[in-house]
Amino acid sequence: MKSPFILMVEDDPMDAELMLAALDDTGSCTHVEHAKSAETAWSFLERVRTDRRVSELAAVLLDLNLPGISGIELLKRIKETPEFRRVPVVILTTSLEPPDVEACYDAGANSYLVKPGTFAELSELAERIHRYWAGDNRRPPESAA
């Protein structure tokens, strides 16, 4: 299997830039693909499926508040697609609202994280995300999906 990669779905340019920098600070060689909308993310995922690279997708980092199709709708689409149902989806949002947390877990989210307030905290979070989802976590082979 090739090196794992992460798909980050984030429409806010500043949040995306900060998260990419924080992930880069982890010192890993894990590649991060950035999609600015759910539609762009879905197109990317379709290419991943066509190219038979689903097993290389370590995780999807997904913001909830996206233009067009919402993060929760993209989450549902991912989890309803047989090839992607076992891909870990980590919600990364500003919402602390219990209904959002519940809706995400009900739709199949693997984790729900709230964006921290400082870059230092974001860097720590990025390190934990990377270490667990692109390192420690073991997923079944693609043929089992």
C-alpha atoms as an extended CHARMM CRD file, in Angstrom:
* protein
*
       145  EXT
         1         1  MET       CA              0.0000000000        0.0000000000        0.0000000000  PROA      1               0.0000000000
         2         2  LYS       CA              1.1970000000        3.4890000000       -0.8060000000  PROA      2               0.0000000000
         3         3  SER       CA              1.5090000000        6.2590000000        1.7840000000  PROA      3               0.0000000000
         4         4  PRO       CA             -1.7920000000        7.2870000000        3.3410000000  PROA      4               0.0000000000
         5         5  PHE       CA             -3.3250000000       10.6500000000        2.6410000000  PROA      5               0.0000000000
         6         6  ILE       CA             -5.9370000000       12.8070000000        4.3260000000  PROA      6               0.0000000000
         7         7  LEU       CA             -8.7830000000       14.6730000000        2.6390000000  PROA      7               0.0000000000
         8         8  MET       CA             -9.5570000000       17.9590000000        4.3990000000  PROA      8               0.0000000000
         9         9  VAL       CA            -12.8830000000       19.5710000000        3.4910000000  PROA      9               0.0000000000
        10        10  GLU       CA            -12.8000000000       23.1950000000        4.6440000000  PROA      10              0.0000000000
        11        11  ASP       CA            -14.2510000000       26.2620000000        2.9330000000  PROA      11              0.0000000000
        12        12  ASP       CA            -12.7180000000       28.9700000000        5.1430000000  PROA      12              0.0000000000
        13        13  PRO       CA             -9.3510000000       29.9020000000        3.5980000000  PROA      13              0.0000000000
        14        14  MET       CA             -7.8100000000       30.9580000000        6.9160000000  PROA      14              0.0000000000
        15        15  ASP       CA             -8.9370000000       27.7970000000        8.7410000000  PROA      15              0.0000000000
        16        16  ALA       CA             -7.6760000000       25.6720000000        5.8480000000  PROA      16              0.0000000000
        17        17  GLU       CA             -4.3060000000       27.4280000000        5.7570000000  PROA      17              0.0000000000
        18        18  LEU       CA             -3.8750000000       27.0760000000        9.5210000000  PROA      18              0.0000000000
        19        19  MET       CA             -4.8110000000       23.3890000000        9.5210000000  PROA      19              0.0000000000
        20        20  LEU       CA             -2.5240000000       22.6460000000        6.5780000000  PROA      20              0.0000000000
        21        21  ALA       CA              0.3230000000       24.4290000000        8.3890000000  PROA      21              0.0000000000
        22        22  ALA       CA             -0.4440000000       22.5510000000       11.6080000000  PROA      22              0.0000000000
        23        23  LEU       CA             -0.4820000000       19.2120000000        9.7860000000  PROA      23              0.0000000000
        24        24  ASP       CA              2.7570000000       20.1510000000        8.0300000000  PROA      24              0.0000000000
        25        25  ASP       CA              4.2930000000       20.9140000000       11.4410000000  PROA      25              0.0000000000
        26        26  THR       CA              3.7360000000       17.2800000000       12.4300000000  PROA      26              0.0000000000
        27        27  GLY       CA              6.7510000000       16.4740000000       10.2660000000  PROA      27              0.0000000000
        28        28  SER       CA              4.9360000000       13.6500000000        8.5650000000  PROA      28              0.0000000000
        29        29  CYS       CA              5.0730000000       12.8300000000        4.9060000000  PROA      29              0.0000000000
        30        30  THR       CA              1.3150000000       12.2210000000        4.8140000000  PROA      30              0.0000000000
        31        31  HSD       CA             -0.1680000000       14.1290000000        1.9180000000  PROA      31              0.0000000000
        32        32  VAL       CA             -3.2240000000       16.3080000000        2.5690000000  PROA      32              0.0000000000
        33        33  GLU       CA             -5.7300000000       17.0050000000       -0.1870000000  PROA      33              0.0000000000
        34        34  HSD       CA             -7.8270000000       20.1190000000        0.3720000000  PROA      34              0.0000000000
        35        35  ALA       CA            -11.3650000000       20.5150000000       -0.9450000000  PROA      35              0.0000000000
        36        36  LYS       CA            -13.1680000000       23.8470000000       -0.4910000000  PROA      36              0.0000000000
        37        37  SER       CA            -16.6730000000       22.4040000000       -0.7740000000  PROA      37              0.0000000000
        38        38  ALA       CA            -18.5780000000       19.1590000000       -0.3810000000  PROA      38              0.0000000000
        39        39  GLU       CA            -19.0770000000       19.0130000000       -4.1350000000  PROA      39              0.0000000000
        40        40  THR       CA            -15.3370000000       19.2860000000       -4.7770000000  PROA      40              0.0000000000
        41        41  ALA       CA            -14.6560000000       16.6990000000       -2.0800000000  PROA      41              0.0000000000
        42        42  TRP       CA            -17.1560000000       14.2740000000       -3.6240000000  PROA      42              0.0000000000
        43        43  SER       CA            -15.5660000000       14.6920000000       -7.0750000000  PROA      43              0.0000000000
        44        44  PHE       CA            -12.1840000000       13.9370000000       -5.5290000000  PROA      44              0.0000000000
        45        45  LEU       CA            -13.5720000000       10.8790000000       -3.7290000000  PROA      45              0.0000000000
        46        46  GLU       CA            -15.0610000000        9.6150000000       -6.9860000000  PROA      46              0.0000000000
        47        47  ARG       CA            -11.5710000000        9.8210000000       -8.5740000000  PROA      47              0.0000000000
        48        48  VAL       CA            -10.1070000000        7.9790000000       -5.5720000000  PROA      48              0.0000000000
        49        49  ARG       CA            -12.6850000000        5.2270000000       -6.0400000000  PROA      49              0.0000000000
        50        50  THR       CA            -12.1120000000        5.0260000000       -9.8120000000  PROA      50              0.0000000000
        51        51  ASP       CA             -8.3360000000        4.8710000000       -9.2960000000  PROA      51              0.0000000000
        52        52  ARG       CA             -8.7700000000        2.1630000000       -6.6210000000  PROA      52              0.0000000000
        53        53  ARG       CA             -6.9890000000        4.2600000000       -3.9990000000  PROA      53              0.0000000000
        54        54  VAL       CA             -9.6220000000        4.0440000000       -1.2470000000  PROA      54              0.0000000000
        55        55  SER       CA             -7.2800000000        2.0260000000        0.9780000000  PROA      55              0.0000000000
        56        56  GLU       CA             -4.7930000000        4.9340000000        0.8820000000  PROA      56              0.0000000000
        57        57  LEU       CA             -7.3440000000        7.3990000000        2.2790000000  PROA      57              0.0000000000
        58        58  ALA       CA             -6.4460000000        7.5800000000        5.9830000000  PROA      58              0.0000000000
        59        59  ALA       CA             -9.2880000000        9.9000000000        6.9770000000  PROA      59              0.0000000000
        60        60  VAL       CA            -11.5620000000       12.7220000000        5.9300000000  PROA      60              0.0000000000
        61        61  LEU       CA            -11.4000000000       15.8860000000        8.0450000000  PROA      61              0.0000000000
        62        62  LEU       CA            -14.7880000000       17.4760000000        7.5170000000  PROA      62              0.0000000000
        63        63  ASP       CA            -16.1240000000       20.8900000000        8.4470000000  PROA      63              0.0000000000
        64        64  LEU       CA            -19.8830000000       21.0510000000        8.9870000000  PROA      64              0.0000000000
        65        65  ASN       CA            -20.6300000000       24.5450000000        7.7000000000  PROA      65              0.0000000000
        66        66  LEU       CA            -19.9250000000       24.3660000000        3.9890000000  PROA      66              0.0000000000
        67        67  PRO       CA            -21.4760000000       26.2540000000        1.0830000000  PROA      67              0.0000000000
        68        68  GLY       CA            -23.9030000000       24.2410000000       -1.0210000000  PROA      68              0.0000000000
        69        69  ILE       CA            -24.0370000000       20.6740000000        0.2560000000  PROA      69              0.0000000000
        70        70  SER       CA            -23.4890000000       20.6960000000        4.0210000000  PROA      70              0.0000000000
        71        71  GLY       CA            -20.8490000000       18.7100000000        5.8390000000  PROA      71              0.0000000000
        72        72  ILE       CA            -23.4980000000       16.4700000000        7.3800000000  PROA      72              0.0000000000
        73        73  GLU       CA            -24.9110000000       15.6730000000        3.9300000000  PROA      73              0.0000000000
        74        74  LEU       CA            -21.4330000000       14.8160000000        2.6300000000  PROA      74              0.0000000000
        75        75  LEU       CA            -20.8880000000       12.6340000000        5.6970000000  PROA      75              0.0000000000
        76        76  LYS       CA            -24.1070000000       10.7530000000        4.9560000000  PROA      76              0.0000000000
        77        77  ARG       CA            -23.1270000000       10.3090000000        1.2920000000  PROA      77              0.0000000000
        78        78  ILE       CA            -19.7030000000        8.9600000000        2.2740000000  PROA      78              0.0000000000
        79        79  LYS       CA            -21.1250000000        6.4960000000        4.7830000000  PROA      79              0.0000000000
        80        80  GLU       CA            -23.8660000000        5.3370000000        2.3740000000  PROA      80              0.0000000000
        81        81  THR       CA            -21.3200000000        4.5050000000       -0.3420000000  PROA      81              0.0000000000
        82        82  PRO       CA            -20.0420000000        0.9380000000        0.0900000000  PROA      82              0.0000000000
        83        83  GLU       CA            -16.4610000000        1.7370000000       -0.9470000000  PROA      83              0.0000000000
        84        84  PHE       CA            -16.2490000000        4.6170000000        1.5490000000  PROA      84              0.0000000000
        85        85  ARG       CA            -18.3300000000        3.4270000000        4.4950000000  PROA      85              0.0000000000
        86        86  ARG       CA            -15.2250000000        2.3250000000        6.4220000000  PROA      86              0.0000000000
        87        87  VAL       CA            -13.2150000000        5.4680000000        5.6880000000  PROA      87              0.0000000000
        88        88  PRO       CA            -12.8670000000        7.3540000000        8.9760000000  PROA      88              0.0000000000
        89        89  VAL       CA            -14.6250000000       10.7230000000        8.9140000000  PROA      89              0.0000000000
        90        90  VAL       CA            -13.4760000000       13.1670000000       11.5630000000  PROA      90              0.0000000000
        91        91  ILE       CA            -15.6960000000       16.2060000000       12.0280000000  PROA      91              0.0000000000
        92        92  LEU       CA            -13.5950000000       19.3230000000       12.6440000000  PROA      92              0.0000000000
        93        93  THR       CA            -15.8810000000       22.2560000000       13.3570000000  PROA      93              0.0000000000
        94        94  THR       CA            -16.5380000000       25.2420000000       15.5790000000  PROA      94              0.0000000000
        95        95  SER       CA            -19.9350000000       23.9700000000       16.7050000000  PROA      95              0.0000000000
        96        96  LEU       CA            -20.3590000000       22.8850000000       20.3040000000  PROA      96              0.0000000000
        97        97  GLU       CA            -24.0950000000       22.3440000000       19.8050000000  PROA      97              0.0000000000
        98        98  PRO       CA            -25.3000000000       18.9420000000       21.1180000000  PROA      98              0.0000000000
        99        99  PRO       CA            -27.7150000000       18.4790000000       18.1730000000  PROA      99              0.0000000000
       100       100  ASP       CA            -24.7710000000       18.8280000000       15.7460000000  PROA      100             0.0000000000
       101       101  VAL       CA            -22.7160000000       16.2840000000       17.6850000000  PROA      101             0.0000000000
       102       102  GLU       CA            -25.6420000000       13.8500000000       17.8040000000  PROA      102             0.0000000000
       103       103  ALA       CA            -26.4840000000       14.2940000000       14.1120000000  PROA      103             0.0000000000
       104       104  CYS       CA            -22.8790000000       13.6140000000       13.1080000000  PROA      104             0.0000000000
       105       105  TYR       CA            -22.5800000000       10.4370000000       15.1440000000  PROA      105             0.0000000000
       106       106  ASP       CA            -26.0080000000        9.2970000000       13.9550000000  PROA      106             0.0000000000
       107       107  ALA       CA            -24.7750000000        9.7850000000       10.3630000000  PROA      107             0.0000000000
       108       108  GLY       CA            -21.6540000000        7.6820000000       10.9900000000  PROA      108             0.0000000000
       109       109  ALA       CA            -18.9290000000       10.1200000000       12.0700000000  PROA      109             0.0000000000
       110       110  ASN       CA            -15.9500000000        8.4190000000       13.6590000000  PROA      110             0.0000000000
       111       111  SER       CA            -14.9400000000       11.4200000000       15.7390000000  PROA      111             0.0000000000
       112       112  TYR       CA            -16.1620000000       14.9450000000       16.5080000000  PROA      112             0.0000000000
       113       113  LEU       CA            -13.5360000000       17.5790000000       17.2480000000  PROA      113             0.0000000000
       114       114  VAL       CA            -13.9550000000       21.2790000000       17.9500000000  PROA      114             0.0000000000
       115       115  LYS       CA            -11.4740000000       23.6520000000       16.3450000000  PROA      115             0.0000000000
       116       116  PRO       CA             -9.2110000000       25.1170000000       19.0130000000  PROA      116             0.0000000000
       117       117  GLY       CA             -8.6510000000       28.8310000000       19.4900000000  PROA      117             0.0000000000
       118       118  THR       CA             -4.8720000000       29.0980000000       19.0810000000  PROA      118             0.0000000000
       119       119  PHE       CA             -2.3610000000       27.8360000000       16.5430000000  PROA      119             0.0000000000
       120       120  ALA       CA             -0.4300000000       26.0340000000       19.2920000000  PROA      120             0.0000000000
       121       121  GLU       CA             -3.5690000000       24.1280000000       20.2740000000  PROA      121             0.0000000000
       122       122  LEU       CA             -4.3390000000       23.4370000000       16.6090000000  PROA      122             0.0000000000
       123       123  SER       CA             -0.8250000000       22.0680000000       16.1130000000  PROA      123             0.0000000000
       124       124  GLU       CA             -1.2860000000       19.7320000000       19.0760000000  PROA      124             0.0000000000
       125       125  LEU       CA             -4.6320000000       18.5990000000       17.6940000000  PROA      125             0.0000000000
       126       126  ALA       CA             -3.1470000000       18.0750000000       14.2210000000  PROA      126             0.0000000000
       127       127  GLU       CA             -0.3760000000       15.9450000000       15.7290000000  PROA      127             0.0000000000
       128       128  ARG       CA             -2.9210000000       13.7500000000       17.5220000000  PROA      128             0.0000000000
       129       129  ILE       CA             -5.1130000000       13.4900000000       14.4170000000  PROA      129             0.0000000000
       130       130  HSD       CA             -2.1820000000       12.5090000000       12.2550000000  PROA      130             0.0000000000
       131       131  ARG       CA             -0.6580000000       10.1000000000       14.7420000000  PROA      131             0.0000000000
       132       132  TYR       CA             -3.9260000000        8.2520000000       15.2760000000  PROA      132             0.0000000000
       133       133  TRP       CA             -5.7510000000        8.3160000000       11.9220000000  PROA      133             0.0000000000
       134       134  ALA       CA             -2.7430000000        8.1710000000        9.5550000000  PROA      134             0.0000000000
       135       135  GLY       CA             -0.5020000000        6.1440000000       11.8570000000  PROA      135             0.0000000000
       136       136  ASP       CA             -1.9080000000        4.0090000000       14.6520000000  PROA      136             0.0000000000
       137       137  ASN       CA             -5.3480000000        3.2940000000       13.2300000000  PROA      137             0.0000000000
       138       138  ARG       CA             -5.6560000000        0.1260000000       11.1370000000  PROA      138             0.0000000000
       139       139  ARG       CA             -8.3600000000       -0.1610000000        8.5210000000  PROA      139             0.0000000000
       140       140  PRO       CA             -9.5250000000       -3.2550000000        6.7180000000  PROA      140             0.0000000000
       141       141  PRO       CA             -8.1370000000       -3.8560000000        3.2210000000  PROA      141             0.0000000000
       142       142  GLU       CA             -9.9920000000       -2.1870000000        0.3790000000  PROA      142             0.0000000000
       143       143  SER       CA            -11.4350000000       -5.4860000000       -0.8100000000  PROA      143             0.0000000000
       144       144  ALA       CA            -13.2910000000       -5.8170000000        2.5220000000  PROA      144             0.0000000000
       145       145  ALA       CA            -15.0910000000       -2.4970000000        2.0530000000  PROA      145             0.0000000000
